């Protein structure tokens, strides 16, 4: 090592974990009780960290302790290191058990019903030891789940704000008007949204991106959306339409399995907003696990556009 180059600091993980507890509790006694240690042992560890850092980390007072600027900095990086070590332990334990990866996905109904099943089938054929947890959520709930780290990957429509998450284009879909085969609109090939707003609709729940889109477009025409029934399942929406309970706006390919069995017709909407983009959302690609990166790359393959 060249002269004048400072030696790298080697921090003890146990000491850093104790420091995190002290910083969270703002009290040595409570932190010691939490870790089932003597106060003197915790104090000794903190003193060793301060000696190694070359600066005080805590300000001790009658009520407990406060962090110095150096302590704030150490807390930030200690938490990052702890999170990384937890991820490392989890991933290595999965390799040891033969699972070799685990991905939690939250997505909107459009993506989960239309595109993801086949994409996952192709992926698991190549990587059979990957585990998945998948939950269906509204767009806003998907963003919250990824932000709060309840999911590593989300799938939303472009109408939903990603709120700082990284995004990649996943697929494109088309929204169509769904009507019973005997309906007066069934013979139409194309319709404008404004011309059908006097009909009652079967629609998704209030916090879904599709509901927000339809409501905004109806408001632009000065005609509030007549929503008779709200229901989350595409299958249930198609059944409601088939029984004459209202019209629906749904993705074209999602309706395909029900056209013949439920005697439905799909009418093209002559609207720019009917052409939608579905997005993958995640915290940061560069910080993602190798397993998640591989899956994101698979979902973005050119053949899937």
One Martini backbone bead per residue (centre of mass of N, CA, C, O) as a GRO file, in nm:
protein
  305
    1UNK     BB    1   0.094   0.036   0.025
    2UNK     BB    2   0.098   0.349  -0.006
    3UNK     BB    3   0.207   0.620   0.118
    4UNK     BB    4  -0.064   0.788   0.286
    5UNK     BB    5  -0.263   0.554   0.286
    6UNK     BB    6  -0.538   0.472   0.424
    7UNK     BB    7  -0.678   0.246   0.609
    8UNK     BB    8  -0.918   0.033   0.603
    9UNK     BB    9  -1.218  -0.007   0.744
   10UNK     BB   10  -1.328  -0.260   0.993
   11UNK     BB   11  -1.640  -0.358   1.051
   12UNK     BB   12  -1.851  -0.477   1.288
   13UNK     BB   13  -2.161  -0.617   1.264
   14UNK     BB   14  -2.248  -0.622   1.560
   15UNK     BB   15  -2.187  -0.325   1.623
   16UNK     BB   16  -2.377  -0.206   1.409
   17UNK     BB   17  -2.636  -0.331   1.523
   18UNK     BB   18  -2.617  -0.189   1.797
   19UNK     BB   19  -2.617   0.100   1.687
   20UNK     BB   20  -2.899   0.090   1.565
   21UNK     BB   21  -3.047   0.041   1.831
   22UNK     BB   22  -2.952   0.297   1.974
   23UNK     BB   23  -3.064   0.497   1.762
   24UNK     BB   24  -3.363   0.406   1.791
   25UNK     BB   25  -3.383   0.434   2.117
   26UNK     BB   26  -3.201   0.659   2.252
   27UNK     BB   27  -3.078   0.410   2.441
   28UNK     BB   28  -2.872   0.195   2.608
   29UNK     BB   29  -3.058   0.029   2.791
   30UNK     BB   30  -3.271  -0.055   2.580
   31UNK     BB   31  -3.072  -0.182   2.379
   32UNK     BB   32  -2.962  -0.397   2.573
   33UNK     BB   33  -3.233  -0.537   2.626
   34UNK     BB   34  -3.296  -0.608   2.329
   35UNK     BB   35  -2.999  -0.776   2.315
   36UNK     BB   36  -2.918  -0.914   2.584
   37UNK     BB   37  -2.727  -0.697   2.735
   38UNK     BB   38  -2.498  -0.520   2.871
   39UNK     BB   39  -2.436  -0.193   2.895
   40UNK     BB   40  -2.123  -0.215   2.893
   41UNK     BB   41  -2.106  -0.368   2.621
   42UNK     BB   42  -2.234  -0.153   2.444
   43UNK     BB   43  -2.047   0.082   2.519
   44UNK     BB   44  -1.788  -0.052   2.416
   45UNK     BB   45  -1.873  -0.074   2.118
   46UNK     BB   46  -1.914   0.228   2.070
   47UNK     BB   47  -1.626   0.315   2.143
   48UNK     BB   48  -1.491   0.152   1.915
   49UNK     BB   49  -1.631   0.301   1.684
   50UNK     BB   50  -1.526   0.584   1.754
   51UNK     BB   51  -1.225   0.511   1.726
   52UNK     BB   52  -1.245   0.421   1.430
   53UNK     BB   53  -1.377   0.697   1.323
   54UNK     BB   54  -1.260   0.957   1.487
   55UNK     BB   55  -1.554   1.009   1.620
   56UNK     BB   56  -1.830   1.106   1.753
   57UNK     BB   57  -2.166   0.949   1.767
   58UNK     BB   58  -2.252   1.050   2.058
   59UNK     BB   59  -2.482   1.221   2.278
   60UNK     BB   60  -2.479   1.239   2.616
   61UNK     BB   61  -2.762   1.225   2.839
   62UNK     BB   62  -3.008   1.205   3.074
   63UNK     BB   63  -3.222   1.077   2.847
   64UNK     BB   64  -2.964   0.981   2.661
   65UNK     BB   65  -2.925   0.990   2.307
   66UNK     BB   66  -2.745   1.147   2.036
   67UNK     BB   67  -2.668   1.222   1.715
   68UNK     BB   68  -2.420   1.280   1.527
   69UNK     BB   69  -2.315   1.337   1.217
   70UNK     BB   70  -2.150   1.073   1.218
   71UNK     BB   71  -2.386   0.898   1.321
   72UNK     BB   72  -2.576   0.943   1.084
   73UNK     BB   73  -2.389   0.822   0.871
   74UNK     BB   74  -2.357   0.541   0.998
   75UNK     BB   75  -2.657   0.466   1.000
   76UNK     BB   76  -2.709   0.467   0.699
   77UNK     BB   77  -2.489   0.244   0.623
   78UNK     BB   78  -2.575   0.025   0.824
   79UNK     BB   79  -2.855  -0.023   0.703
   80UNK     BB   80  -2.765  -0.100   0.421
   81UNK     BB   81  -2.589  -0.339   0.509
   82UNK     BB   82  -2.811  -0.502   0.649
   83UNK     BB   83  -2.992  -0.534   0.401
   84UNK     BB   84  -2.782  -0.677   0.224
   85UNK     BB   85  -2.733  -0.920   0.416
   86UNK     BB   86  -3.024  -1.020   0.409
   87UNK     BB   87  -3.037  -1.071   0.106
   88UNK     BB   88  -2.804  -1.269   0.100
   89UNK     BB   89  -2.920  -1.483   0.289
   90UNK     BB   90  -3.179  -1.537   0.128
   91UNK     BB   91  -3.049  -1.618  -0.144
   92UNK     BB   92  -2.861  -1.846  -0.041
   93UNK     BB   93  -3.085  -2.021   0.086
   94UNK     BB   94  -3.227  -2.074  -0.185
   95UNK     BB   95  -2.991  -2.217  -0.320
   96UNK     BB   96  -2.965  -2.445  -0.105
   97UNK     BB   97  -3.278  -2.542  -0.166
   98UNK     BB   98  -3.312  -2.499  -0.499
   99UNK     BB   99  -3.467  -2.234  -0.592
  100UNK     BB  100  -3.315  -1.978  -0.714
  101UNK     BB  101  -3.539  -1.773  -0.633
  102UNK     BB  102  -3.751  -1.472  -0.559
  103UNK     BB  103  -4.063  -1.325  -0.676
  104UNK     BB  104  -4.249  -1.026  -0.624
  105UNK     BB  105  -4.581  -0.960  -0.760
  106UNK     BB  106  -4.759  -0.668  -0.869
  107UNK     BB  107  -5.080  -0.637  -1.049
  108UNK     BB  108  -5.281  -0.577  -1.290
  109UNK     BB  109  -5.530  -0.735  -1.451
  110UNK     BB  110  -5.442  -0.697  -1.746
  111UNK     BB  111  -5.164  -0.839  -1.711
  112UNK     BB  112  -5.242  -1.110  -1.562
  113UNK     BB  113  -5.455  -1.206  -1.794
  114UNK     BB  114  -5.284  -1.167  -2.067
  115UNK     BB  115  -4.941  -1.195  -2.035
  116UNK     BB  116  -4.797  -1.333  -1.786
  117UNK     BB  117  -4.848  -1.640  -1.809
  118UNK     BB  118  -4.673  -1.690  -2.067
  119UNK     BB  119  -4.413  -1.555  -1.969
  120UNK     BB  120  -4.378  -1.750  -1.726
  121UNK     BB  121  -4.369  -2.015  -1.880
  122UNK     BB  122  -4.111  -1.946  -2.038
  123UNK     BB  123  -3.931  -1.890  -1.791
  124UNK     BB  124  -3.970  -2.163  -1.624
  125UNK     BB  125  -3.852  -2.343  -1.847
  126UNK     BB  126  -3.557  -2.216  -1.793
  127UNK     BB  127  -3.638  -2.151  -1.464
  128UNK     BB  128  -3.756  -2.386  -1.244
  129UNK     BB  129  -3.628  -2.247  -0.951
  130UNK     BB  130  -3.846  -2.027  -0.945
  131UNK     BB  131  -4.022  -1.813  -0.733
  132UNK     BB  132  -4.371  -1.698  -0.693
  133UNK     BB  133  -4.546  -1.392  -0.599
  134UNK     BB  134  -4.890  -1.308  -0.676
  135UNK     BB  135  -5.072  -0.992  -0.703
  136UNK     BB  136  -5.379  -0.833  -0.724
  137UNK     BB  137  -5.394  -0.482  -0.824
  138UNK     BB  138  -5.401  -0.171  -0.822
  139UNK     BB  139  -5.202   0.070  -0.936
  140UNK     BB  140  -5.153   0.225  -0.667
  141UNK     BB  141  -5.091  -0.036  -0.500
  142UNK     BB  142  -4.844  -0.121  -0.659
  143UNK     BB  143  -4.667   0.124  -0.600
  144UNK     BB  144  -4.671   0.091  -0.291
  145UNK     BB  145  -4.548  -0.193  -0.276
  146UNK     BB  146  -4.275  -0.120  -0.406
  147UNK     BB  147  -4.198   0.116  -0.222
  148UNK     BB  148  -4.242  -0.080   0.050
  149UNK     BB  149  -4.129  -0.377  -0.030
  150UNK     BB  150  -4.367  -0.598  -0.102
  151UNK     BB  151  -4.238  -0.562  -0.392
  152UNK     BB  152  -4.020  -0.587  -0.673
  153UNK     BB  153  -4.269  -0.599  -0.884
  154UNK     BB  154  -4.456  -0.407  -1.124
  155UNK     BB  155  -4.785  -0.361  -1.293
  156UNK     BB  156  -4.887  -0.095  -1.506
  157UNK     BB  157  -5.027   0.180  -1.623
  158UNK     BB  158  -4.961   0.490  -1.769
  159UNK     BB  159  -5.185   0.639  -1.585
  160UNK     BB  160  -4.995   0.569  -1.360
  161UNK     BB  161  -4.808   0.690  -1.113
  162UNK     BB  162  -4.472   0.598  -1.014
  163UNK     BB  163  -4.331   0.773  -0.791
  164UNK     BB  164  -3.998   0.722  -0.865
  165UNK     BB  165  -3.998   0.483  -1.026
  166UNK     BB  166  -3.885   0.255  -1.229
  167UNK     BB  167  -3.925   0.213  -1.590
  168UNK     BB  168  -4.079  -0.023  -1.827
  169UNK     BB  169  -4.176  -0.150  -2.109
  170UNK     BB  170  -4.402  -0.414  -2.178
  171UNK     BB  171  -4.697  -0.344  -2.308
  172UNK     BB  172  -4.978  -0.347  -2.537
  173UNK     BB  173  -5.316  -0.222  -2.536
  174UNK     BB  174  -5.679  -0.254  -2.603
  175UNK     BB  175  -5.964  -0.076  -2.576
  176UNK     BB  176  -6.307  -0.188  -2.548
  177UNK     BB  177  -6.634  -0.231  -2.629
  178UNK     BB  178  -6.877  -0.411  -2.433
  179UNK     BB  179  -7.147  -0.614  -2.567
  180UNK     BB  180  -7.421  -0.749  -2.634
  181UNK     BB  181  -7.532  -0.921  -2.910
  182UNK     BB  182  -7.830  -0.761  -2.889
  183UNK     BB  183  -7.731  -0.491  -2.911
  184UNK     BB  184  -7.740  -0.188  -3.076
  185UNK     BB  185  -7.402  -0.188  -3.092
  186UNK     BB  186  -7.317  -0.471  -3.224
  187UNK     BB  187  -7.299  -0.361  -3.537
  188UNK     BB  188  -7.062  -0.203  -3.458
  189UNK     BB  189  -6.719  -0.131  -3.517
  190UNK     BB  190  -6.739   0.178  -3.428
  191UNK     BB  191  -6.677   0.410  -3.146
  192UNK     BB  192  -6.762   0.675  -2.952
  193UNK     BB  193  -6.764   0.757  -2.628
  194UNK     BB  194  -6.974   0.993  -2.633
  195UNK     BB  195  -7.208   0.799  -2.771
  196UNK     BB  196  -7.225   0.597  -2.486
  197UNK     BB  197  -7.286   0.765  -2.210
  198UNK     BB  198  -7.604   0.694  -2.176
  199UNK     BB  199  -7.508   0.441  -2.071
  200UNK     BB  200  -7.462   0.176  -1.875
  201UNK     BB  201  -7.208   0.053  -1.645
  202UNK     BB  202  -6.943  -0.179  -1.605
  203UNK     BB  203  -6.694  -0.156  -1.345
  204UNK     BB  204  -6.439  -0.074  -1.169
  205UNK     BB  205  -6.285   0.033  -0.918
  206UNK     BB  206  -6.209   0.346  -0.799
  207UNK     BB  207  -5.871   0.288  -0.777
  208UNK     BB  208  -5.848   0.240  -1.069
  209UNK     BB  209  -5.710   0.325  -1.371
  210UNK     BB  210  -5.963   0.273  -1.546
  211UNK     BB  211  -6.161   0.447  -1.392
  212UNK     BB  212  -6.006   0.714  -1.418
  213UNK     BB  213  -6.008   0.725  -1.724
  214UNK     BB  214  -6.318   0.718  -1.778
  215UNK     BB  215  -6.391   0.961  -1.603
  216UNK     BB  216  -6.221   1.174  -1.747
  217UNK     BB  217  -6.348   1.138  -2.031
  218UNK     BB  218  -6.639   1.199  -1.950
  219UNK     BB  219  -6.586   1.486  -1.838
  220UNK     BB  220  -6.494   1.612  -2.111
  221UNK     BB  221  -6.810   1.565  -2.213
  222UNK     BB  222  -7.012   1.637  -1.975
  223UNK     BB  223  -7.050   1.313  -1.881
  224UNK     BB  224  -7.129   1.115  -1.653
  225UNK     BB  225  -7.069   0.812  -1.535
  226UNK     BB  226  -7.276   0.519  -1.554
  227UNK     BB  227  -7.238   0.327  -1.262
  228UNK     BB  228  -7.387   0.037  -1.164
  229UNK     BB  229  -7.123  -0.154  -1.151
  230UNK     BB  230  -6.868  -0.286  -0.930
  231UNK     BB  231  -6.581  -0.483  -1.046
  232UNK     BB  232  -6.274  -0.664  -1.076
  233UNK     BB  233  -6.352  -0.890  -1.263
  234UNK     BB  234  -6.358  -0.975  -1.592
  235UNK     BB  235  -6.548  -1.211  -1.584
  236UNK     BB  236  -6.777  -1.065  -1.429
  237UNK     BB  237  -6.817  -0.835  -1.629
  238UNK     BB  238  -6.903  -1.015  -1.868
  239UNK     BB  239  -7.151  -1.136  -1.727
  240UNK     BB  240  -7.301  -0.871  -1.682
  241UNK     BB  241  -7.323  -0.792  -1.977
  242UNK     BB  242  -7.468  -1.053  -2.078
  243UNK     BB  243  -7.718  -0.965  -1.864
  244UNK     BB  244  -7.778  -0.646  -1.914
  245UNK     BB  245  -7.612  -0.443  -1.686
  246UNK     BB  246  -7.406  -0.336  -1.906
  247UNK     BB  247  -7.129  -0.184  -2.004
  248UNK     BB  248  -6.781  -0.216  -2.125
  249UNK     BB  249  -6.425  -0.152  -2.060
  250UNK     BB  250  -6.180  -0.355  -2.227
  251UNK     BB  251  -5.952  -0.562  -2.311
  252UNK     BB  252  -5.948  -0.736  -2.591
  253UNK     BB  253  -5.797  -1.006  -2.502
  254UNK     BB  254  -5.963  -1.045  -2.231
  255UNK     BB  255  -6.243  -1.105  -2.391
  256UNK     BB  256  -6.205  -1.345  -2.590
  257UNK     BB  257  -6.299  -1.598  -2.406
  258UNK     BB  258  -6.620  -1.465  -2.394
  259UNK     BB  259  -6.760  -1.415  -2.666
  260UNK     BB  260  -6.898  -1.693  -2.718
  261UNK     BB  261  -7.005  -1.791  -2.433
  262UNK     BB  262  -7.150  -1.482  -2.376
  263UNK     BB  263  -7.236  -1.319  -2.616
  264UNK     BB  264  -7.023  -1.102  -2.742
  265UNK     BB  265  -6.912  -0.766  -2.825
  266UNK     BB  266  -6.658  -0.584  -3.004
  267UNK     BB  267  -6.589  -0.232  -2.992
  268UNK     BB  268  -6.425   0.006  -3.134
  269UNK     BB  269  -6.234   0.273  -3.010
  270UNK     BB  270  -6.214   0.613  -3.126
  271UNK     BB  271  -5.935   0.638  -2.926
  272UNK     BB  272  -5.632   0.716  -2.807
  273UNK     BB  273  -5.664   0.601  -2.503
  274UNK     BB  274  -5.718   0.294  -2.595
  275UNK     BB  275  -5.408   0.303  -2.616
  276UNK     BB  276  -5.199   0.112  -2.417
  277UNK     BB  277  -4.948   0.112  -2.156
  278UNK     BB  278  -4.738  -0.118  -2.002
  279UNK     BB  279  -4.563  -0.125  -1.685
  280UNK     BB  280  -4.265  -0.157  -1.530
  281UNK     BB  281  -4.192  -0.161  -1.173
  282UNK     BB  282  -3.906  -0.032  -0.978
  283UNK     BB  283  -3.656   0.079  -0.800
  284UNK     BB  284  -3.365  -0.054  -0.927
  285UNK     BB  285  -3.185  -0.215  -1.154
  286UNK     BB  286  -2.889  -0.203  -1.036
  287UNK     BB  287  -3.008  -0.321  -0.740
  288UNK     BB  288  -3.097  -0.575  -0.840
  289UNK     BB  289  -3.133  -0.886  -0.864
  290UNK     BB  290  -3.044  -1.124  -1.083
  291UNK     BB  291  -3.324  -1.250  -1.103
  292UNK     BB  292  -3.484  -0.989  -1.166
  293UNK     BB  293  -3.326  -0.902  -1.415
  294UNK     BB  294  -3.390  -1.150  -1.584
  295UNK     BB  295  -3.698  -1.109  -1.584
  296UNK     BB  296  -3.709  -0.827  -1.708
  297UNK     BB  297  -3.565  -0.905  -1.971
  298UNK     BB  298  -3.777  -1.111  -2.057
  299UNK     BB  299  -4.025  -0.907  -2.067
  300UNK     BB  300  -3.844  -0.724  -2.292
  301UNK     BB  301  -3.850  -0.883  -2.522
  302UNK     BB  302  -3.905  -0.827  -2.857
  303UNK     BB  303  -4.143  -1.050  -2.884
  304UNK     BB  304  -4.333  -0.875  -2.661
  305UNK     BB  305  -4.429  -0.607  -2.828
   0.00000   0.00000   0.00000
